[in-house]
Amino acid sequence: MTGSSSSGRPAAGDGHYGEDLFEPEHPREAERIDAAALAYDPVTTSRLRSLGAGPGTRCLEVGAGTGTVARWLLEEAGVEEVVALDRDTADLDDLAEPRLQVVTADLTDESLRPGSFDLIHARVVLMHLPERRRLVSRLANWLNPGGWLVLGDAVEVPDALDTSSAYRRVMDAMWLALRPTIGTDTSSVPAYPHFLREEGLRNVAAELVCPPLVAGSPLARFWSETWSRMRPALEATGQVDAVVIDEALAYLASPRLAELGPGMVMTWGQRR
Ligand SMILES: C[S@@+](CC[C@H](N)C(=O)[O-])C[C@H]1O[C@@H](n2cnc3c(N)ncnc32)[C@H](O)[C@@H]1O
């Protein structure tokens, strides 16, 4: 399944998010996604509002997950319509709303034609899809004139002086494990502003947000649940064993926790 790319990093695997990891039917998957959403929704929604999400706008929420952003667009921003697209839309069932159109589809499906939009938002989706550069192009092409594309994906700002703590080793093993399994790769996230310029978008800008990683917080629970779910894949990297994973999990839940956790780069640009 694995191999090495010319960059020396493991090659992207042919697995899929939701099939080979993070299965939506897992009893704690919605809770895991919601924990990250709790940490990031304030900054996401504030950015979407500043870019004009409001009455009269037609929005596409890509990889809508449990629907927290779609719900905010409808209930708080009062947009005209939201198309919520995801491979698995079971968690969107309780969002019944005439202004919401739920589309169960794979973003990589070339036949997908969801229409055109004033705002397209994809958070923590493209990083999991090896076809991300081509998908940026597709999303940009679905914008109405004047419409905004907003991409949020993870980056790490690791402490280069720490090469041996359990936390660092498990976090590194996680990124290492994600690429050959489902194709996750965050290395091009800082290049998203360039991608949007290449697509001809204007007013391109980006910001990095690293919410505090505090024991007991939703974000600490998110990483804890993510690592617990990935145990076999983490151990398969050969970089960590069960003892190191247990130590890292205990650290995440302890008052000793002192880390700048991974953050999210939000990048946006506007169609002419
Ligand atoms: C990490 S979750 C993020 C959910 C949501 N965007 C958020 O930030 O709360 C990734 C979401 O993308 C969806 N997804 C992954 N690959 C997809 C694909 N190829 N097409 C459509 N949705 C996909 C998953 O089902 C999941 O709901």
PDBQT file of the ligand as one rigid body, heavy atoms in Angstrom, charges set to zero:
ROOT
HETATM    1  C1  LIG A 301     -12.480  16.127   9.059  1.00  0.00    +0.000 C 
HETATM    2  S1  LIG A 301     -14.120  16.118   8.479  1.00  0.00    +0.000 S 
HETATM    3  C2  LIG A 301     -14.455  17.852   8.466  1.00  0.00    +0.000 C 
HETATM    4  C3  LIG A 301     -15.918  18.158   8.555  1.00  0.00    +0.000 C 
HETATM    5  C4  LIG A 301     -16.275  19.642   8.491  1.00  0.00    +0.000 C 
HETATM    6  N1  LIG A 301     -15.797  20.260   7.275  1.00  0.00    +0.000 N 
HETATM    7  C5  LIG A 301     -15.725  20.376   9.687  1.00  0.00    +0.000 C 
HETATM    8  O1  LIG A 301     -14.735  21.092   9.561  1.00  0.00    +0.000 OA
HETATM    9  O2  LIG A 301     -16.304  20.211  10.782  1.00  0.00    +0.000 OA
HETATM   10  C6  LIG A 301     -13.969  15.756   6.766  1.00  0.00    +0.000 C 
HETATM   11  C7  LIG A 301     -15.306  15.629   6.068  1.00  0.00    +0.000 C 
HETATM   12  O3  LIG A 301     -15.069  15.542   4.659  1.00  0.00    +0.000 OA
HETATM   13  C8  LIG A 301     -15.859  14.492   4.127  1.00  0.00    +0.000 C 
HETATM   14  N2  LIG A 301     -15.169  13.965   2.950  1.00  0.00    +0.000 N 
HETATM   15  C9  LIG A 301     -13.981  13.315   2.918  1.00  0.00    +0.000 A 
HETATM   16  N3  LIG A 301     -13.673  12.979   1.666  1.00  0.00    +0.000 NA
HETATM   17  C10 LIG A 301     -14.702  13.433   0.874  1.00  0.00    +0.000 A 
HETATM   18  C11 LIG A 301     -14.961  13.391  -0.523  1.00  0.00    +0.000 A 
HETATM   19  N4  LIG A 301     -14.111  12.799  -1.351  1.00  0.00    +0.000 N 
HETATM   20  N5  LIG A 301     -16.104  13.951  -0.980  1.00  0.00    +0.000 NA
HETATM   21  C12 LIG A 301     -16.977  14.548  -0.129  1.00  0.00    +0.000 A 
HETATM   22  N6  LIG A 301     -16.773  14.613   1.204  1.00  0.00    +0.000 NA
HETATM   23  C13 LIG A 301     -15.650  14.070   1.707  1.00  0.00    +0.000 A 
HETATM   24  C14 LIG A 301     -15.957  13.469   5.249  1.00  0.00    +0.000 C 
HETATM   25  O4  LIG A 301     -17.050  12.596   5.082  1.00  0.00    +0.000 OA
HETATM   26  C15 LIG A 301     -16.081  14.379   6.463  1.00  0.00    +0.000 C 
HETATM   27  O5  LIG A 301     -17.411  14.708   6.748  1.00  0.00    +0.000 OA
ENDROOT
TORSDOF 0
